């Protein structure tokens, strides 16, 4: 059995603590950056900013 497939609670806890410390910029700033990314044709950046804006506005199921 491969150990890569075993879920490790300590790893999940460590990752969760890192994710909680990340502060999302205000929604207004994210919206402005999203418009700039779309205008520049940056599809990857626009996608990331779109997801961040959803989180900042509380539109995702996983938001806390």
Order of alpha helices (4+ residues) and beta strands (2+ residues): alpha-alpha-alpha
